[in-house]
């Protein structure tokens, strides 16, 4: 899976601290905390017909992550939403759009990791692109990475931070293996997530997903679990090993950028009968029903 350039994004307008600029002219200071040490938090948002799905939940997570990193200032939900609205309006966007929202600690007066060097901040970056779900709805292939996802004893995954080197290293392994993405395990050997998405499997009619000990508290993940509760679909949150994955009837991934994506092969092994499963289809349909009707309207 390799995203291709969408010509509609050639002249994007990017928002940095309220300043709207062409993508080729936008920039942040080399003294910004994101450049100095990846000292930033982020969210991925998706726009459906002028509405952002689960916007409040995403902004809550952004704020929670910034609080955990002791940011001196955090913009309000209302202020961030207004900058999102301005960015979408400047780009004449209202559907099929993915937004990368980044909040850094801000600008330092000299290079270094010490947050006391920050005298100006935070920096809010709103990057909106024309981007439909990036995964092949016909199914993807995974390979298990040797790179492990750290737990809270190393770097708490509840902080949705911009230090993504672990995931990038896992993605490099997936690319080298000719797979679409990498399946990542935690320090105990249980399934954490892929390099970019959460993982669900279906076995015996039960929808199962791993704990969030070594992966972020996913918004789309929580929506799928909510759908299961509302519709009486048996589900469980528990430690899952590779054995559970290999013998599953169905496997699918979830995330804002790709929504629900069926997995047809893992480590060269066919998942189930090698076709998209009935539960994956059902959950994908119920998810589409929610995104077609819910969300906070930000542009007309």
Secondary structure, DSSP 8 states (H G I E B T S, - for coil): ------GGGTT-EEEETTEEEETTT----TTBHHHHH--EEEEEEEEETTEETTHHHHHHHHHHHHHHTT-S----HHHHHHHHHHHHHHTT--SSEEEEEEEE--EESSSSS-GGGEEE--EEEEEEEE----S-TT-EEEEE-S--B--TTTS-TTS-BS--HHHHHHHHHHHHHT-SEEEEEBTTSSEEEESSSEEEEEETTEEEE--SSSS---HHHHHHHHHHHHTT--EEE----HHHHHT-SEEEEEETTTEEEEEEEETTEE-TTSS--HHHHHHHHHHHHHHHH-SEE---
